[in-house]
Amino acid sequence: MRQVTVLGSTGSIGVNTLEVIRLHPDKFSVYALSAHRNVELILAQCIEFKPQYAAMADASSAIRLAEKLTGLNLTTEVIQTPDANDTLARSEETDCVVCGIVGAIGLLPTIAAVKAGKIVLIANKEPLVMLGPEIMALAKQHHATILPVDSEHNAIFQCMPAHNNEDVAACGIEKILLTGSGGPFRSLALDQFSTITPEQACAHPNWEMGRKISVDSATMMNKGLELVEACALFDVAPDFVQIVVHPQSIIHSMVQYVDGSILAQLGAPDMRTPIAHALGWPERIESGVQRLDLFELARFDFEAPDDQKFPALRLSRWAAEVGGSLPTVLNAANEIAVAAFLDKRIGFDKITVLIEKAMNTLAHSEERSLENILKVDEDTRAFVLELL
């Protein structure tokens, strides 16, 4: 019985993870859950999965949850400390940590889980964008197993040889083909971008996701961050990764080999598939996902990405090529700009304008210590907030 800790249990990744776990009561037990402020949902999760611990992001939410759990004959202990997620991630009693916290706030818990030698299911892009090579090196040092849950990176992982996922060139791999739907505005004229509302940006045509990641998909920053992440996960240079727009979101990514073969992983646009793959790895387990009907699909379309319409792709490739602290500037500026757009403080077309301003203005260095990266993250957020 594998003991699982789900960080960000009330978000999209967390909810889907628990749906998969529900199908396998003989394989998984929930050790701990953590959430932001959604007391009602985590309460229901505690009642069903009976974790030993439940962590909340703020004191008032923790108090409310503890009050609601009183008298329910549960042993779940509610905790609320600044490092609660880190503590849960490194606990000796948990085997597997699902990192589903959105944003840079997920960096320290991810590092804690890796240093503790856990099986780490990474769904949040930001830690690998900020400190990807360092996290991968820590995993090797502490014998942790990092498994990607992002559908694209999970697909790439599945398309690589099972015996060696470390040296892609030695495996005969020529190129990674990172697919993306192109988001809801793939066919919208560029001069219409200034009129896009948060509600429109959050209405993804294929996936059900949280608001922040939905906006990232709409700007294609999501794909840009995935490019940076892929370079870290698979230890490849940015020019080894080609972004391919695939509107149907059925082929989740591909790997091209030197003999001309291309291996692709297909599946319904449902996060339970990569979650089940990572939870069960190296075995395969049921995910609860509806099976594809290839006859109903009938066709696959592919397009080159439009860097002019979606400058986030250009900015992300720049960050990946320069490295150092620049990916942290990219990510931090994006988080603040997206939040401002969702609050209707700026237009959709101004998100990447703010990001590029930060990347061009702020000094970045090759130093990638945790202390320096956290400082760059803080400084970038302050800079973009001042611009706003």
C-alpha positions in Angstrom: 0.0 0.0 0.0 1.6 3.2 -1.2 1.1 6.2 1.1 0.4 9.3 -1.0 0.6 13.0 -0.1 -1.3 15.3 -2.4 -0.2 19.0 -2.3 -2.9 21.1 -3.8 -5.6 18.6 -3.3 -8.5 21.0 -4.1 -7.0 22.1 -7.5 -7.5 20.4 -10.8 -4.5 18.1 -10.4 -5.4 17.2 -6.8 -9.0 16.4 -7.6 -8.1 14.2 -10.5 -5.4 12.4 -8.5 -7.9 11.5 -5.8 -10.3 10.3 -8.5 -7.6 7.8 -9.6 -6.8 6.8 -6.1 -10.5 6.2 -5.4 -10.3 3.4 -8.1 -7.5 1.6 -6.3 -8.2 1.3 -2.5 -5.9 -1.8 -2.5 -2.9 0.1 -3.9 -3.0 3.6 -2.4 -3.7 5.3 0.9 -3.8 9.1 1.4 -1.4 10.2 4.0 -1.8 13.9 3.8 -3.7 16.6 1.9 -3.0 20.3 1.5 -5.1 23.1 0.1 -5.3 26.9 -0.2 -8.6 28.1 1.2 -11.3 25.7 -0.2 -12.5 24.4 3.2 -15.6 22.7 1.9 -13.8 20.6 -0.7 -10.9 19.5 1.5 -13.5 18.7 4.2 -15.2 16.3 1.8 -11.8 14.8 0.8 -10.9 14.3 4.5 -14.2 12.5 5.2 -13.7 10.2 2.2 -9.9 9.5 2.3 -9.2 10.0 6.0 -5.7 11.4 5.8 -3.5 11.7 8.9 -2.9 15.4 8.1 -4.7 18.3 6.3 -2.8 21.5 5.8 -4.4 24.9 4.9 -2.7 28.0 3.6 -4.0 30.4 6.2 -5.0 30.3 9.8 -8.7 31.2 9.4 -9.2 28.4 6.9 -7.4 25.9 9.2 -9.6 26.9 12.1 -12.8 26.5 10.0 -11.7 23.1 8.8 -10.8 21.9 12.3 -14.2 23.1 13.6 -16.0 21.2 10.8 -14.0 18.0 11.4 -14.8 18.1 15.1 -17.2 15.3 16.1 -16.8 13.4 12.8 -14.8 10.6 14.5 -11.7 11.3 12.3 -8.1 11.3 13.3 -7.1 13.9 10.7 -5.0 16.6 12.3 -5.2 20.1 10.7 -2.0 22.0 10.5 -1.2 25.6 9.4 2.4 26.7 9.4 4.5 28.6 6.7 6.4 25.3 6.0 3.5 22.9 6.3 3.8 21.6 2.7 7.5 21.1 3.1 7.0 19.2 6.3 4.4 16.9 4.7 6.5 16.4 1.6 9.5 15.1 3.6 7.6 13.0 6.1 9.0 9.5 6.6 5.5 8.1 6.6 4.7 9.1 3.0 6.1 7.3 -0.1 4.8 9.4 -2.9 4.3 13.2 -3.1 2.0 14.7 -5.8 3.1 18.3 -6.3 0.0 20.0 -7.7 0.4 23.5 -6.2 0.2 26.2 -8.8 3.0 28.8 -9.0 6.4 29.3 -7.6 5.1 28.6 -4.1 5.4 24.9 -5.1 9.2 25.2 -5.3 10.2 24.5 -1.7 7.9 21.6 -1.1 9.1 20.0 -4.4 12.7 20.3 -3.2 11.8 18.9 0.2 10.2 15.8 -1.3 13.2 15.3 -3.6 15.7 15.7 -0.8 13.7 13.1 1.2 14.1 10.6 -1.7 10.4 10.3 -2.4 8.6 9.3 -5.6 7.7 12.8 -6.7 4.9 13.4 -9.2 5.5 16.9 -10.6 2.5 18.6 -12.1 3.4 22.2 -11.4 5.8 23.6 -14.0 7.3 26.4 -12.0 9.8 24.5 -9.8 11.4 23.0 -12.9 11.3 26.3 -14.7 13.1 28.0 -11.8 15.6 25.3 -10.8 15.1 22.4 -13.1 18.7 21.1 -13.5 19.4 21.5 -9.8 16.2 19.6 -8.8 17.1 16.8 -11.2 20.6 16.7 -9.8 19.2 16.5 -6.3 16.9 13.7 -7.3 20.0 11.7 -8.4 21.9 12.5 -5.3 19.0 11.6 -2.9 17.7 8.6 -5.0 14.3 10.3 -5.6 12.2 9.3 -8.5 10.7 12.2 -10.5 7.8 11.4 -12.7 6.2 14.1 -14.9 2.4 14.5 -14.7 2.0 17.3 -17.2 0.4 15.4 -20.1 3.0 16.5 -22.6 6.1 15.6 -20.5 4.4 12.4 -19.4 3.8 11.5 -23.0 7.5 12.2 -23.8 8.5 10.0 -20.9 6.3 7.2 -22.2 7.8 7.5 -25.7 11.4 7.1 -24.5 13.1 3.8 -24.1 12.2 2.2 -20.7 15.8 1.2 -20.1 17.4 4.7 -20.3 15.7 8.0 -20.0 18.8 10.0 -19.0 20.9 10.3 -22.1 18.5 11.0 -25.0 21.2 11.1 -27.6 22.5 7.7 -26.6 18.9 6.4 -27.0 18.9 7.4 -30.7 16.5 10.3 -30.1 16.8 13.1 -32.6 14.1 15.5 -31.5 11.3 16.0 -28.9 8.0 17.2 -30.5 6.1 19.1 -27.8 2.5 19.4 -28.8 -0.1 22.0 -27.8 -3.6 22.8 -28.7 -2.9 26.4 -29.5 -5.5 27.5 -27.0 -8.8 29.2 -27.5 -7.4 32.0 -29.6 -5.4 30.0 -32.2 -7.6 31.3 -35.0 -8.4 34.7 -33.6 -7.0 37.8 -35.4 -4.2 39.5 -33.5 -6.0 42.8 -33.6 -8.8 41.3 -31.5 -6.5 40.2 -28.6 -7.0 43.5 -26.7 -10.8 42.7 -26.4 -10.3 39.2 -24.8 -11.9 38.9 -21.4 -10.8 36.6 -18.5 -14.0 34.5 -19.0 -13.0 33.9 -22.7 -9.4 33.1 -21.8 -10.5 30.6 -19.2 -12.8 28.7 -21.6 -10.3 26.2 -23.0 -11.7 24.2 -26.0 -10.3 20.8 -24.9 -9.2 20.8 -21.2 -10.7 21.6 -17.9 -8.1 23.5 -15.9 -7.6 26.1 -13.2 -7.9 29.8 -14.2 -4.2 30.6 -14.1 -3.1 27.7 -16.3 -6.1 28.3 -18.6 -4.8 31.9 -19.2 -1.3 30.4 -19.8 -2.7 28.1 -22.4 -4.5 31.1 -24.1 -1.2 33.1 -24.3 0.7 29.8 -25.1 3.0 30.7 -22.1 2.0 27.3 -20.9 3.8 25.7 -23.9 6.7 28.0 -23.4 7.1 27.0 -19.7 6.8 23.4 -20.8 9.7 24.0 -23.2 11.9 25.1 -20.3 10.7 22.3 -18.2 11.4 19.7 -20.9 15.0 20.8 -21.2 15.4 20.2 -17.5 13.5 16.9 -17.3 15.2 15.3 -20.2 18.6 17.2 -20.1 18.4 18.6 -23.6 19.1 21.9 -25.2 16.2 24.2 -26.3 16.8 23.6 -30.0 16.2 19.9 -29.3 12.6 20.6 -28.6 10.2 21.6 -31.4 6.7 23.0 -30.5 3.9 21.6 -32.7 0.4 22.9 -32.6 -2.1 20.1 -32.6 -5.7 21.5 -32.1 -7.3 18.1 -31.2 -5.2 17.6 -28.1 -5.2 13.8 -28.7 -1.5 13.4 -29.4 0.1 14.6 -26.2 3.7 14.7 -27.5 6.1 12.7 -29.7 9.7 11.6 -29.8 11.5 11.5 -33.1 14.4 8.9 -33.5 17.4 8.9 -35.8 16.0 6.1 -38.0 13.1 8.4 -38.9 10.6 6.8 -36.5 8.3 9.0 -34.5 6.6 7.6 -31.4 3.5 9.3 -30.2 1.4 8.9 -27.0 -2.3 9.3 -27.7 -5.2 9.7 -25.2 -8.3 11.6 -24.4 -7.6 15.2 -23.1 -8.0 14.0 -19.5 -5.4 14.5 -16.8 -6.3 11.2 -15.1 -4.3 9.4 -17.8 -0.9 10.8 -17.0 -1.7 10.8 -13.3 -2.6 7.1 -13.4 0.6 6.4 -15.4 2.7 8.2 -12.8 0.9 6.8 -9.8 1.2 3.2 -11.1 4.6 3.4 -12.6 6.3 1.1 -13.6 3.0 -0.7 -13.9 -0.2 0.3 -15.7 -3.4 0.9 -13.7 -6.9 1.9 -14.5 -7.5 5.6 -14.8 -11.3 5.9 -15.3 -10.8 7.7 -18.6 -13.1 7.3 -21.5 -11.4 5.4 -24.4 -10.6 7.0 -27.7 -12.7 6.2 -30.7 -10.3 6.6 -33.6 -13.1 6.3 -36.1 -14.9 9.2 -34.5 -11.7 11.3 -34.4 -11.1 10.7 -38.1 -8.2 13.2 -38.4 -5.2 14.9 -36.8 -4.1 18.4 -37.7 -0.7 20.0 -37.1 0.4 23.6 -37.5 3.6 25.6 -36.8 3.2 27.9 -33.8 2.7 31.7 -34.5 5.4 33.5 -32.5 4.1 36.9 -33.6 0.6 36.2 -32.3 2.0 34.4 -29.2 5.2 36.1 -28.1 5.3 34.0 -25.0 6.9 31.3 -27.1 9.7 33.5 -28.2 10.2 34.8 -24.6 10.3 31.3 -23.2 12.8 30.0 -25.7 15.0 33.0 -25.0 14.8 32.2 -21.3 15.7 28.6 -21.9 18.6 29.5 -24.1 20.1 32.1 -21.7 19.3 30.0 -18.6 20.6 31.3 -15.2 18.0 33.3 -13.4 16.2 34.5 -16.6 13.6 31.6 -16.5 12.7 32.8 -13.0 12.1 36.3 -14.2 9.9 34.9 -17.0 7.8 32.8 -14.6 7.5 35.4 -11.8 6.5 38.2 -14.2 4.0 35.9 -15.9 2.4 35.0 -12.5 1.9 38.7 -11.6 0.7 39.7 -15.1 -1.8 36.8 -15.4 -3.2 37.7 -11.9 -3.6 41.3 -13.0 -5.4 40.2 -16.2 -7.8 37.9 -14.2 -8.5 40.9 -11.9 -9.2 43.0 -15.0 -6.4 45.4 -14.3 -4.8 44.9 -17.7 -5.8 43.6 -21.1 -4.9 40.2 -22.4 -2.5 41.6 -24.9 -0.5 43.3 -22.2 0.4 40.2 -20.3 3.5 39.4 -22.5 4.3 43.1 -22.8 4.9 43.2 -19.0 6.9 40.0 -19.1 9.2 41.2 -21.8 9.7 44.5 -20.0 10.8 42.6 -16.9 13.1 40.3 -18.9 14.7 43.3 -20.7 15.0 45.5 -17.6 16.0 43.3 -14.7 19.6 42.1 -14.4 19.9 38.3 -14.5 22.9 36.2 -13.7 24.2 32.7 -14.1 23.9 32.0 -10.4 21.2 29.5 -9.7 21.5 29.0 -5.9 18.1 28.6 -4.2 18.8 31.9 -2.3 19.5 33.8 -5.5 16.6 32.3 -7.4 14.2 33.2 -4.6 15.6 36.8 -4.5 15.1 37.1 -8.3 11.6 35.8 -8.0 10.8 38.4 -5.2 12.4 41.3 -7.1 10.6 40.4 -10.3 7.2 40.4 -8.7 7.9 43.7 -7.0 9.1 45.2 -10.4 5.9 44.1 -12.3 3.6 45.2 -9.5 5.3 48.6 -9.6 4.7 48.7 -13.4 1.0 47.9 -12.8 
